[in-house]
Each structure stands twice: as structure tokens, then as C-alpha cells.
Amino acid sequence: MTTTLEPVIQADEANTLRTTPFPAEFSPGAHNAVTTCLRIQPSEKVTLITDEACITIAASLAAELDRIGCAWNSYVLESVAPRPLVGMPAEILADMETSQVSIFAVVVQPNELRSRMEMTDVVNRRRMRHAHMVNITAEIMTQGMRADFLAVDRLSQAVLDKVRQATYVRATTPTGTDIHAQLSPDYRWFKTSGIISPEKWGNLPGGECFTSPLEVNGVFVVDGVVGDFLCARYGILRDQPLTIHIEGNRITKVSSDNKQLEQDFWAYTHTDENSDRVGEFAIGTNIGVERVIGNILQDEKFPGIHIAFGDPYGAHTGAPWKSSTHIDVVGLEFNIWLGNASGEEEQIMREGVFLLDA
């Protein structure tokens, strides 16, 4: 019975996307995603996963897939399983097993991280090219997704070449961030510049270099945004920043004039034994993003530093520990210095502007 229903569901949902109208302004961003970032070929198969909130964006992506002429199956999550997802539906995972490329354009709901990790487990194992467009919006489709990703890739490579030689990163901001991140030669740096490869799936819009740090100490003032579902709940934090104190890579204290934010963030980062541990240290490199907009998908690519507490993406970075959570925090107007084993420092950013010639 299942085998006779699955093709019908896929056909129905493909037809739904083909008949769903979308703004013409989405087309440049959709073209960027499919052609520049994922480089999908006519001979390949794609799994396109979306939900009701993102269906017009998915329709613009589907139009580009049809223009290329590749095979693709689509899934609207609400048609397959109840939300929030307790796991990625089996039929979606099965379809991914025969695809070279996957696209995930969905507004996430609380407690769905496990389902996304099940999806990316397949991506990592099969070395698929995967575009992670979590919480994609019309605003992002007409801003960050229109970036010159080849230029972003050149800058990202210049940053990558520098940080791979560094032993530490030091950073400050006008609002009080002052952090020191010790780096480990055993942990790998990656760039996700928007040009997606089998080696590392990437968020779209892209534009960051990241690793897992050996140890972070200091104060990080979040005057940009916090991630996951808290981003939609609290938006831009410029007027009520969240201050995070970090010692030995662990959160020791958080404070904010917004006490509910303070409580929600503390609860999130104490879900399991490693939820309060700095798992990711990253430098945003999308020079096409001019400001934070209150959406972590785009805002973490804003030029500057963001860190994340929780899972270190160990399959890529080499960090040997895990967490069931991962939440990013973004600051603004960074000054960034890289230190090396010779005791020399090089400043690569001043007041949010890169000093590198890329």
C-alpha cells in the first residue's frame, strides 16, 4: 500500500509547487541557489523539502529545477507528518537515498532539531550537496540570496587561509564583547560560502568560515540575534542585548534587561550536559548582507563573529563530543585579530569591515 501511495504524494506535491504562484522577485535568488550555489545538472535528482509557510519560495526553486530539466521529488511536511516533527519522515529519508542534491526550505518549529539531524546524517553519509534554507523568508530571497556568491567565496577563502594558520582569535565590539578563542590544530576549519560541495553541506544564503574552538573565554554581547526558534520570538537585540559570560568554553552567567529572553536562553543552553559548551566559532563573510534583519539564517552570515553553544558538528570539525542542541548568537561591529605561534597578531576586521584584499 505504501509503495502505491508514495509516487502519488510526490506527484501531487510537485504539481502543487508547479501551480503555486510566486513573486518574480524570488527568481534571481532561486536561480542563485540552484545554478550558482548547488550547480545542479540535468542528469541529477533532487529532493526538495518544504512546508506550507515556505511554499511560494519552494515554488520558485521548483521552477528553476524544471528550467534545468533535472528529476526532482518534493515534500510539503504538513502533508507527510504532524508538526512539530518528532523525526524526519521515512519516505523523505528514503527519497534522499537516491538523490545527489537536497534542498530544505522550511520554517522550523520548537524541538525539531532531531529531525534535521536525521536528514543531515543522510547528507553526510552520502556526501550529497545540500542547501539548508531554514526559516527562509521573502526578505532573504530578495537580499542575502541575491549576493554575488563567487565574490563571497573569494573572501571566504582569504579568511580561511588566514584562520587555518592562527592559534587564537581575539575580538571586541563597542557594546562590550571581549573574547579570546584558543584554536586546536586537531579541529578543522570549513567555509560555507554559498558554493556547496559534497564535502560540506551549507546554509543558504551562505557566507561563513567556522570551526569548533579548543577553548573560549570572555564576554560575548549579543546585540544582533539569537538562533533557533528564539530568533523569531525575540528578533533584533540591539536595544536589549544579551550578555553571555564564558569560562573554559562554558556559559557561567547570562544577563539581559529582557528577563524572559534571559530565562529562555538559559533553559535552552542547559538542555543536556553540553548545551552550554561553545561548539562553533565562526566568522561571517557574506558582504552582500548589509544589516541584521532578525533572521538567523541570514544574520549569522553578516560580516563579524558568531558563536554557537551545543553540538560542534564533529563530523566536519573533528570535535569529539556531541549535544542535542545548537544555538547561534550574533554580535555587531567587530574588531578581529588573529594570533599565531610566533606571537604576532594581524587585524582582519575593524568595526565590522574586513581589512583583507580578496
C-alpha positions as CSV (number, residue, x, y, z in Angstrom):
1,M,0.0,0.0,0.0
2,T,2.8,2.4,0.8
3,T,4.6,1.7,-2.4
4,T,1.5,2.8,-4.4
5,L,0.8,5.9,-2.4
6,E,4.3,7.4,-2.4
7,P,4.5,8.3,-6.1
8,V,1.0,9.9,-5.9
9,I,2.0,12.0,-2.9
10,Q,5.2,13.1,-4.7
11,A,3.4,13.9,-8.0
12,D,0.7,15.8,-6.2
13,E,3.2,17.9,-4.3
14,A,5.3,18.5,-7.4
15,N,2.1,19.7,-9.2
16,T,1.2,21.9,-6.2
17,L,4.6,23.6,-6.5
18,R,4.3,24.0,-10.2
19,T,0.9,25.7,-9.9
20,T,1.7,27.9,-6.9
21,P,2.3,31.5,-8.0
22,F,5.3,33.3,-6.6
23,P,6.7,36.8,-6.8
24,A,9.0,37.4,-9.8
25,E,11.5,39.0,-7.3
26,F,12.2,35.5,-6.0
27,S,13.6,34.2,-9.3
28,P,17.1,35.7,-9.0
29,G,17.6,34.2,-5.6
30,A,16.2,30.8,-6.7
31,H,18.5,30.9,-9.7
32,N,21.4,31.6,-7.5
33,A,20.5,28.7,-5.2
34,V,20.0,26.1,-8.0
35,T,22.6,27.2,-10.5
36,T,25.4,29.1,-8.7
37,C,25.4,27.5,-5.3
38,L,24.3,23.9,-5.9
39,R,25.3,23.7,-9.6
40,I,22.6,21.1,-10.3
41,Q,22.9,19.2,-13.6
42,P,20.2,17.9,-15.8
43,S,21.3,14.3,-15.1
44,E,20.9,14.6,-11.4
45,K,17.9,14.0,-9.0
46,V,16.9,16.4,-6.2
47,T,14.8,16.0,-3.1
48,L,13.0,19.3,-2.3
49,I,11.6,19.5,1.2
50,T,9.4,22.5,2.2
51,D,6.4,23.4,4.3
52,E,3.2,25.5,4.0
53,A,5.0,28.6,5.3
54,C,7.7,28.4,2.6
55,I,5.6,27.1,-0.3
56,T,6.0,30.1,-2.6
57,I,9.8,30.1,-2.1
58,A,9.8,26.4,-2.9
59,A,7.7,27.0,-6.0
60,S,10.4,29.5,-7.2
61,L,13.0,26.8,-6.6
62,A,10.9,24.2,-8.4
63,A,10.6,26.5,-11.4
64,E,14.4,26.6,-11.6
65,L,14.7,22.8,-11.3
66,D,12.2,22.5,-14.2
67,R,14.2,25.0,-16.2
68,I,17.3,22.9,-15.8
69,G,15.3,19.7,-16.6
70,C,16.5,17.5,-13.7
71,A,14.4,14.9,-11.9
72,W,13.0,16.0,-8.5
73,N,10.6,14.9,-5.9
74,S,9.0,17.4,-3.4
75,Y,7.5,17.0,0.0
76,V,5.4,19.5,1.9
77,L,5.9,18.5,5.5
78,E,2.4,19.0,6.7
79,S,1.2,16.6,4.1
80,V,3.5,13.9,5.4
81,A,3.7,14.2,9.2
82,P,2.3,16.2,12.1
83,R,4.3,19.3,13.2
84,P,6.5,19.7,15.2
85,L,8.3,16.7,13.7
86,V,9.5,14.1,16.1
87,G,11.7,12.7,13.3
88,M,12.2,13.2,9.6
89,P,9.6,11.2,7.8
90,A,10.8,7.9,6.5
91,E,9.6,8.5,2.9
92,I,11.7,11.7,2.7
93,L,14.8,9.9,4.0
94,A,14.2,7.1,1.5
95,D,13.9,9.6,-1.4
96,M,17.2,11.2,-0.3
97,E,18.9,7.9,-0.7
98,T,18.5,8.1,-4.5
99,S,19.3,11.9,-4.8
100,Q,22.5,13.7,-5.4
101,V,21.1,17.0,-4.1
102,S,18.6,18.0,-1.4
103,I,17.0,21.4,-0.5
104,F,15.4,22.1,2.8
105,A,13.3,25.3,2.7
106,V,11.2,25.2,6.0
107,V,10.2,27.4,8.9
108,V,11.3,25.3,11.8
109,Q,9.3,24.7,15.0
110,P,10.5,24.0,18.5
111,N,12.1,20.6,19.2
112,E,12.6,19.7,15.6
113,L,16.4,19.7,15.7
114,R,16.4,15.9,15.9
115,S,14.6,15.6,12.6
116,R,17.0,17.9,10.9
117,M,20.0,16.0,12.3
118,E,18.5,12.8,10.9
119,M,18.3,14.5,7.5
120,T,21.8,15.8,7.6
121,D,23.1,12.3,8.7
122,V,22.0,11.0,5.3
123,V,23.5,14.1,3.6
124,N,26.9,13.5,5.3
125,R,26.9,9.7,4.8
126,R,26.1,10.0,1.1
127,R,28.1,13.2,0.5
128,M,25.1,15.0,-1.0
129,R,25.1,18.6,-1.9
130,H,22.6,20.0,0.5
131,A,21.1,23.5,0.7
132,H,19.8,24.2,4.3
133,M,17.4,27.1,3.9
134,V,15.9,27.0,7.4
135,N,13.5,29.9,8.1
136,I,13.9,31.3,4.6
137,T,11.7,34.4,4.0
138,A,10.8,36.7,1.2
139,E,13.1,39.3,2.6
140,I,16.1,36.9,2.5
141,M,15.2,35.8,-1.0
142,T,15.4,39.4,-2.2
143,Q,18.5,40.3,-0.1
144,G,21.1,37.7,1.0
145,M,20.1,35.2,-1.7
146,R,21.0,37.8,-4.3
147,A,24.6,38.1,-3.1
148,D,27.5,37.6,-5.5
149,F,28.4,34.2,-4.1
150,L,31.5,34.0,-6.2
151,A,32.8,37.2,-4.5
152,V,31.7,35.8,-1.1
153,D,33.6,32.6,-1.9
154,R,36.8,34.6,-2.7
155,L,36.6,36.5,0.6
156,S,35.8,33.3,2.5
157,Q,38.8,31.6,1.0
158,A,41.0,34.5,2.1
159,V,39.7,34.3,5.6
160,L,40.0,30.5,5.6
161,D,43.7,30.8,4.6
162,K,44.4,33.2,7.5
163,V,42.5,31.4,10.3
164,R,44.0,28.0,9.4
165,Q,47.4,29.5,10.3
166,A,46.1,31.1,13.5
167,T,46.5,29.7,17.1
168,Y,43.9,32.1,18.5
169,V,41.2,34.7,17.7
170,R,40.7,37.8,19.8
171,A,37.6,40.0,19.2
172,T,35.9,43.1,20.7
173,T,32.9,45.2,20.0
174,P,31.8,48.7,21.1
175,T,29.0,47.1,23.2
176,G,31.4,45.1,25.4
177,T,32.3,41.9,23.7
178,D,35.8,40.8,24.6
179,I,36.6,37.2,23.8
180,H,39.6,35.1,23.3
181,A,39.2,31.8,21.4
182,Q,42.1,29.3,21.5
183,L,42.2,27.1,18.4
184,S,43.1,23.5,18.1
185,P,45.2,22.1,15.2
186,D,43.1,18.9,15.6
187,Y,39.9,20.7,14.7
188,R,39.2,21.6,11.1
189,W,38.1,25.0,9.7
190,F,35.4,25.0,6.9
191,K,34.0,27.6,4.7
192,T,30.3,27.6,3.7
193,S,30.4,30.5,1.2
194,G,27.3,29.6,-0.6
195,I,29.2,27.4,-3.1
196,I,28.0,24.0,-1.8
197,S,30.1,20.9,-2.3
198,P,29.9,17.2,-1.3
199,E,32.5,17.9,1.5
200,K,30.2,20.2,3.4
201,W,26.5,20.9,3.1
202,G,25.7,24.6,3.6
203,N,23.1,27.1,4.7
204,L,21.7,29.4,2.1
205,P,22.4,32.2,1.9
206,G,25.9,31.2,2.6
207,G,28.9,33.2,3.8
208,E,30.9,32.0,6.8
209,C,34.1,30.2,8.0
210,F,33.7,28.0,11.1
211,T,35.4,25.6,13.3
212,S,35.0,24.2,16.8
213,P,37.2,26.1,19.2
214,L,39.5,24.4,21.8
215,E,38.5,26.9,24.4
216,V,36.7,30.3,24.6
217,N,36.9,32.7,27.5
218,G,35.5,36.2,28.0
219,V,32.2,38.1,27.4
220,F,30.1,37.9,24.3
221,V,27.4,40.7,23.9
222,V,24.6,39.5,21.6
223,D,23.3,42.8,20.1
224,G,22.4,41.0,16.9
225,V,20.2,37.9,17.2
226,V,20.0,34.6,19.0
227,G,19.2,31.5,16.9
228,D,16.7,28.6,16.6
229,F,13.1,29.4,17.5
230,L,14.2,32.1,19.9
231,C,15.2,34.3,16.9
232,A,11.6,34.7,15.8
233,R,10.5,35.2,19.3
234,Y,12.9,38.0,20.2
235,G,14.1,39.5,16.9
236,I,17.0,42.0,16.9
237,L,18.5,42.6,20.3
238,R,20.2,45.9,19.7
239,D,18.0,47.7,22.3
240,Q,18.0,44.8,24.8
241,P,21.2,42.8,24.3
242,L,22.0,39.5,25.9
243,T,25.4,39.4,27.7
244,I,27.0,35.9,28.0
245,H,29.9,35.2,30.3
246,I,32.1,32.3,29.2
247,E,34.8,30.5,31.1
248,G,36.6,27.4,30.0
249,N,34.2,27.1,27.0
250,R,31.1,27.0,29.2
251,I,28.5,29.6,30.0
252,T,28.8,30.8,33.6
253,K,26.2,33.6,33.5
254,V,23.8,35.4,31.2
255,S,22.1,38.7,31.7
256,S,19.6,41.0,29.8
257,D,17.1,43.6,30.6
258,N,14.7,41.2,28.9
259,K,14.3,38.7,31.7
260,Q,12.2,36.3,29.6
261,L,14.9,36.1,27.0
262,E,17.4,35.5,29.7
263,Q,15.4,32.6,31.1
264,D,14.6,31.1,27.7
265,F,18.2,31.2,26.6
266,W,19.5,29.8,29.9
267,A,16.9,26.9,29.6
268,Y,17.9,26.2,26.0
269,T,21.6,26.1,26.8
270,H,21.1,23.7,29.7
271,T,19.1,21.0,27.8
272,D,21.9,18.5,28.1
273,E,25.4,18.2,29.5
274,N,27.0,20.0,26.5
275,S,24.3,22.5,25.6
276,D,26.2,25.3,27.4
277,R,29.5,24.5,25.7
278,V,30.9,26.6,22.8
279,G,30.6,24.2,19.9
280,E,31.1,26.5,17.0
281,F,33.2,29.6,16.4
282,A,32.6,31.4,13.1
283,I,33.3,34.4,11.0
284,G,30.5,35.7,8.8
285,T,31.7,36.6,5.3
286,N,28.6,37.5,3.2
287,I,29.4,41.0,2.1
288,G,26.1,41.2,0.3
289,V,24.3,41.3,3.7
290,E,24.3,44.9,4.9
291,R,22.4,44.6,8.2
292,V,20.8,42.1,10.6
293,I,17.1,41.6,9.9
294,G,16.1,39.3,12.8
295,N,16.5,36.0,11.0
296,I,19.4,33.8,12.0
297,L,19.7,32.1,8.6
298,Q,20.9,35.4,7.0
299,D,22.1,37.2,10.1
300,E,24.8,34.6,11.0
301,K,26.4,35.4,7.6
302,F,26.6,39.1,8.5
303,P,30.3,40.1,8.5
304,G,31.6,39.6,12.0
305,I,31.7,36.8,14.6
306,H,29.1,34.4,15.7
307,I,29.4,31.5,18.1
308,A,27.1,28.7,18.9
309,F,26.5,26.7,22.1
310,G,25.9,23.0,21.7
311,D,26.7,20.5,19.0
312,P,30.2,21.1,17.3
313,Y,29.3,19.5,14.0
314,G,32.0,16.9,14.9
315,A,31.7,15.0,11.6
316,H,33.2,18.1,9.9
317,T,35.2,19.9,12.6
318,G,36.7,16.8,14.3
319,A,35.5,17.8,17.8
320,P,34.9,14.5,19.7
321,W,31.8,15.4,21.7
322,K,28.1,15.9,20.9
323,S,25.0,17.8,22.0
324,S,21.3,17.5,21.2
325,T,21.1,21.3,20.8
326,H,22.8,24.0,18.8
327,I,22.1,27.7,19.1
328,D,23.9,30.6,17.4
329,V,24.4,34.1,18.8
330,V,25.4,37.1,16.6
331,G,27.1,40.3,17.6
332,L,27.8,43.6,15.6
333,E,30.7,45.9,14.7
334,F,33.5,43.5,15.4
335,N,37.2,44.1,15.6
336,I,39.0,40.9,15.0
337,W,42.7,39.9,15.4
338,L,44.3,36.6,14.6
339,G,47.3,35.4,16.6
340,N,50.0,32.9,15.6
341,A,52.6,30.7,17.2
342,S,55.2,33.4,16.8
343,G,53.3,35.8,19.0
344,E,52.3,38.1,16.1
345,E,48.8,39.5,15.7
346,E,47.0,40.5,12.5
347,Q,43.8,42.5,12.5
348,I,41.4,41.3,9.8
349,M,38.3,43.3,10.7
350,R,37.8,46.8,12.0
351,E,34.4,48.0,13.2
352,G,32.7,45.3,11.1
353,V,34.6,45.9,7.9
354,F,37.1,43.3,6.5
355,L,40.7,44.5,6.0
356,L,41.6,41.7,3.7
357,D,42.1,42.1,-0.1
358,A,40.1,39.3,-1.6
